[in-house]
Amino acid sequence: MMNKHLLRAAFSVCGIGLLSLGFISCIKDYTCRCEISYSGKPGLPEPTVKEYSIKDNGSGAASKCKAASRVTTEMGITTTETCDLY
């Protein structure tokens, strides 16, 4: 009877450990790629690409990357930064 309880406890601890490893393994480095383009005046630079690393799970990395997208206008020049997980 005692062995049965010890066996259950061991499986419970192992199950929790494996479950934790599963969550940890989802966190990895992702690359966020942002294309930056300019408009509004002649002679502006060609579009450029900026890449940086995000360490998170897939959905967290995608949210952080998308949040980096923006459009700003200053002195008649519009800068558009469009970011996607790569």
ROFI-267770 format. One record per atom (N, C-alpha, C, O): x, y, z. Coordinates in steps of 0.2 Angstrom, whole numbers, padded with zeros to 4 digits, always signed. Example, Ala and Ser with C-alpha at 12.3 -4.5 7.8 and 13.67 -1.06 7.14 Angstrom:
2
+0066-0028+0039;+0062-0022+0039;+0066-0016+0039;+0071-0017+0042;+0064-0011+0035;+0068-0005+0036;+0064+0000+0039;+0067+0006+0040;
% end
This chain:
86
+0004-0006+0000;+0000+0000+0000;+0004+0006+0000;+0003+0011-0004;+0010+0006+0004;+0014+0012+0004;+0018+0013-0002;+0019+0019-0004;+0020+0008-0005;+0023+0008-0012;+0019+0011-0017;+0021+0015-0021;+0012+0010-0017;+0008+0013-0022;+0007+0021-0021;+0007+0024-0026;+0008+0023-0015;+0007+0030-0014;+0014+0034-0016;+0014+0039-0018;+0020+0030-0014;+0026+0033-0016;+0027+0033-0024;+0029+0038-0027;+0024+0028-0027;+0024+0028-0035;+0020+0034-0037;+0022+0037-0042;+0014+0035-0034;+0010+0041-0037;+0013+0047-0036;+0013+0052-0040;+0016+0048-0030;+0020+0054-0028;+0026+0055-0033;+0027+0061-0036;+0029+0050-0035;+0035+0051-0040;+0032+0053-0047;+0035+0057-0050;+0027+0050-0049;+0024+0052-0055;+0021+0059-0055;+0022+0062-0060;+0019+0061-0050;+0016+0068-0049;+0022+0073-0050;+0021+0078-0053;+0027+0071-0046;+0033+0076-0046;+0036+0076-0053;+0038+0081-0056;+0037+0070-0056;+0039+0070-0063;+0035+0073-0068;+0037+0077-0073;+0029+0072-0067;+0024+0076-0072;+0024+0083-0072;+0024+0086-0077;+0025+0086-0066;+0026+0093-0065;+0032+0095-0068;+0032+0101-0071;+0037+0092-0067;+0044+0093-0070;+0044+0093-0077;+0046+0098-0080;+0041+0088-0080;+0040+0088-0088;+0036+0094-0090;+0037+0096-0095;+0030+0095-0087;+0026+0101-0089;+0030+0107-0088;+0029+0111-0093;+0034+0108-0083;+0038+0114-0083;+0043+0115-0089;+0044+0120-0091;+0046+0109-0090;+0051+0109-0096;+0047+0111-0102;+0050+0114-0107;+0041+0109-0103;+0037+0110-0109;+0036+0118-0110;+0037+0120-0115;+0035+0121-0104;+0034+0128-0105;+0041+0132-0106;+0041+0137-0110;+0046+0130-0103;+0052+0133-0104;+0055+0132-0111;+0058+0136-0114;+0054+0126-0114;+0056+0125-0120;+0053+0129-0126;+0056+0130-0131;+0047+0132-0124;+0044+0136-0129;+0047+0143-0130;+0046+0146-0135;+0051+0145-0125;+0054+0151-0125;+0060+0151-0129;+0065+0147-0127;+0061+0154-0134;+0067+0154-0138;+0068+0161-0141;+0064+0166-0140;+0074+0162-0145;+0075+0168-0149;+0071+0168-0155;+0072+0163-0159;+0068+0173-0156;+0064+0175-0163;+0067+0181-0166;+0070+0185-0162;+0067+0182-0172;+0069+0188-0175;+0064+0192-0178;+0059+0190-0181;+0064+0198-0176;+0059+0203-0178;+0062+0207-0183;+0067+0210-0183;+0059+0207-0189;+0061+0211-0195;+0057+0217-0196;+0051+0216-0197;+0060+0223-0196;+0056+0229-0198;+0058+0232-0204;+0064+0234-0205;+0053+0234-0208;+0055+0238-0215;+0053+0245-0213;+0048+0246-0211;+0058+0249-0214;+0057+0256-0213;+0057+0260-0220;+0062+0260-0224;+0052+0264-0221;+0051+0267-0227;+0049+0275-0226;+0047+0276-0221;+0051+0279-0230;+0050+0286-0229;+0046+0289-0235;+0047+0287-0241;+0042+0294-0234;+0038+0297-0239;+0037+0304-0237;+0038+0306-0231;+0035+0308-0242;+0033+0315-0241;+0037+0321-0244;+0035+0326-0245;+0043+0319-0246;+0048+0324-0249;+0052+0320-0254;+0054+0314-0253;+0055+0323-0259;+0059+0320-0264;+0066+0319-0261;+0068+0323-0256;+0070+0314-0263;+0076+0313-0261;+0077+0309-0254;+0083+0309-0251;+0072+0306-0252;+0073+0303-0245;+0076+0296-0247;+0076+0293-0252;+0079+0293-0241;+0082+0287-0242;+0078+0281-0244;+0072+0281-0243;+0081+0276-0247;+0077+0270-0249;+0075+0266-0243;+0078+0267-0238;+0070+0262-0244;+0068+0258-0238;+0074+0254-0235;+0078+0252-0239;+0074+0253-0229;+0079+0249-0225;+0076+0244-0221;+0070+0244-0220;+0080+0239-0219;+0077+0234-0215;+0081+0233-0208;+0088+0234-0209;+0078+0233-0203;+0081+0232-0196;+0079+0226-0193;+0073+0224-0193;+0083+0222-0190;+0082+0216-0187;+0084+0216-0180;+0090+0218-0179;+0080+0213-0176;+0083+0212-0169;+0080+0206-0166;+0074+0203-0168;+0083+0203-0161;+0081+0197-0157;+0076+0198-0152;+0076+0203-0148;+0071+0194-0151;+0066+0194-0146;+0066+0187-0142;+0065+0182-0146;+0067+0187-0136;+0067+0180-0132;+0060+0180-0129;+0059+0183-0124;+0056+0175-0131;+0050+0174-0128;+0047+0168-0131;+0050+0165-0135;+0040+0167-0129;+0037+0161-0133;+0034+0164-0140;+0034+0170-0141;+0031+0160-0144;+0029+0162-0150;+0024+0168-0151;+0025+0173-0154;+0019+0167-0147;+0014+0172-0147;+0016+0179-0144;+0015+0184-0146;+0020+0178-0138;+0023+0184-0135;+0028+0188-0140;+0028+0194-0140;+0032+0184-0143;+0037+0187-0148;+0033+0191-0153;+0035+0196-0155;+0028+0187-0156;+0024+0190-0161;+0021+0197-0159;+0021+0202-0163;+0018+0197-0153;+0015+0203-0150;+0020+0209-0150;+0019+0214-0151;+0026+0207-0147;+0031+0212-0146;+0033+0215-0152;+0034+0221-0153;+0034+0211-0157;+0037+0213-0164;+0031+0217-0167;+0033+0223-0169;+0025+0215-0167;+0020+0219-0170;+0019+0226-0167;+0018+0231-0170;+0020+0226-0160;+0020+0232-0156;+0025+0238-0159;+0025+0244-0157;+0031+0235-0162;+0036+0240-0164;+0034+0243-0170;+0038+0248-0172;+0029+0241-0174;+0027+0244-0180;+0024+0251-0178;+0020+0252-0173;+0025+0256-0182;+0023+0263-0181;+0023+0267-0187;+0027+0266-0192;+0020+0273-0187;+0020+0278-0192;+0021+0284-0189;+0017+0286-0184;+0026+0288-0190;+0027+0295-0187;+0028+0300-0193;+0031+0298-0198;+0026+0306-0192;+0027+0311-0197;+0030+0317-0193;+0028+0320-0188;+0036+0320-0196;+0039+0325-0193;+0042+0329-0199;+0045+0327-0203;+0040+0336-0198;+0043+0341-0204;+0041+0338-0211;+0045+0339-0215;+0035+0336-0211;+0032+0334-0218;+0035+0327-0220;+0033+0325-0226;+0039+0323-0217;+0042+0317-0218;+0038+0312-0214;+0038+0312-0208;+0035+0307-0218;+0032+0301-0214;+0037+0295-0214;+0039+0293-0220;+0038+0293-0208;+0042+0287-0208;+0037+0281-0206;+0033+0281-0201;+0037+0276-0210;+0033+0270-0208;+0037+0264-0207;+0042+0262-0211;+0036+0261-0201;+0040+0255-0199;+0035+0249-0198;+0031+0250-0194;+0036+0244-0202;+0031+0239-0202;+0035+0232-0200;+0040+0230-0203;+0034+0230-0194;+0037+0224-0191;+0033+0218-0191;+0027+0218-0190;+0037+0212-0193;+0034+0205-0193;+0039+0201-0190;+0045+0202-0191;+0037+0195-0187;+0041+0190-0184;+0044+0186-0190;+0040+0185-0195;+0050+0185-0190;+0054+0182-0196;+0056+0175-0195;+0059+0172-0199;
% end
